[in-house]
Amino acid sequence: MTTLTTPTDHGYRQVERLMSVLAGDEKHSAAATSTLDVLWVLYDRVLDVDPADPDDPQRDRFYLSKGHGPMAYYAVLAAKGFFDETLLAGWGSFDSPLGFHPDRMLLPGVEISSGSLGHGLPLAVGTALGLRAQRNGARVVVLVGDAELDEGSNHEALELAAALDLAGLTVVVIDNHSSSYAVRGRIERRFRTEGWHAVTVDGRDHDALEAALSYRDATRPTAVVAVIEEK
């Protein structure tokens, strides 16, 4: 585990302000805040995406499989210019494109409609295969929760991804110890057993996250376990 690096980027502080605009009983604060640092580092330092051209065929793809509580996701997308931040205040309302789960048909930058757990990783495996067939070097990064890994569909997908040598695929696991069944600290070992490159980092340490998320193995998929401890 790396030593915590306190974020000092003013853009990051802007995201915290934008998150405060989203209110209501459906915001799933714990689920959202656990993803904030990973999402910020991905969009600020790692992903090759352009808000001015969100459908660029050469773009990296980010899939938020942990789609319940997308508060941090919406705030980061707004901070990066994918849509106007004034939309945030109306989230979850009848005519808002910002639903309680993200909808790819309504919001620029959203790659998949998510919220029903267990689907993001299988979808990412399919996308990584498709991009490889097209000889497109774009990466596919999917964010899942530790409890979501209890879904059988994820076990099948992580086994298949390693068997097919999907080097263009990265899984980020938000480990906030919410799983009912997992043995604490064993997520990295699970991926390694299946043949992935895997590493565990402090989920609040931006420099450690950047290093882990920027790494791309030449022959196999990558898993980054981002551990979130209670404050």
C-alpha positions, 0 to 999 in steps of 0.5 A, a space after each residue: 500500500 502506498 502513502 496517501 498523496 493529498 490531492 491539490 489540483 484545483 480541478 479536483 476541488 471543483 469536482 467536489 463542489 459540483 458533487 454538492 449540487 446533486 442532492 436527494 435520497 437516491 444519490 448513494 453518497 458512499 457508492 459515489 464518493 468511493 469512486 471519486 478519486 479513481 474517476 478524476 485520475 482517469 479523466 484528468 491524467 489517463 484516458 485519451 478522450 476528448 469532450 469536443 469529440 466524444 464519439 471519436 473511433 480512436 477514443 479510449 472507452 470507459 465503462 462505469 459498471 458500478 452505475 448506482 450512485 453516479 454522482 461523482 461520475 456526473 461531476 467529473 464529466 461536467 468538470 471536463 466539459 462533456 456537458 454543461 454543469 447547470 444540468 447537475 441541479 436537475 438530476 433525477 427529475 422527470 426531464 433531466 438527462 441525468 438519471 439515477 443510473 447513467 443512460 448512454 442515449 442521453 448524455 455525451 461521454 457515457 459509454 454504457 447504460 448501467 446500474 444493474 450490476 454484473 454487466 459492465 465487465 462482460 460488455 468491456 470484454 466484448 468491446 476489447 475484442 471488437 477493437 482488437 479485431 479492428 486493429 484499433 489500439 484504444 483502451 477499454 477501462 471498466 470500473 466495478 465494485 468489490 461486491 459486484 465481483 460476487 456476480 457469476 457473470 464477472 467471474 466468467 468474464 475475467 476468466 475469458 479476458 485472460 484466456 484471450 490475452 486482452 491486453 487492451 482491457 483494464 478493470 478497476 475494482 473499488 474495494 470498500 469492503 462491501 462484499 458479503 462473501 469475499 475474503 478481505 485482501 484477496 481480490 488481487 490474488 483472484 485476478 492473478 490466479 486467472 492470469 491477469 496483471 494485477 496490483 493493489 493501491 490506495 484508492 485515494 492516492 492520485 499518484 499511485 492511481 495514475 501509475 497503476 492505471 497508466 500501465 498496460 501489459 503487452 500480452 494480458 489484461 490489467 486489474 487495479 484494486 483501489 482500496 477505500 478505507 473509511 475516514 
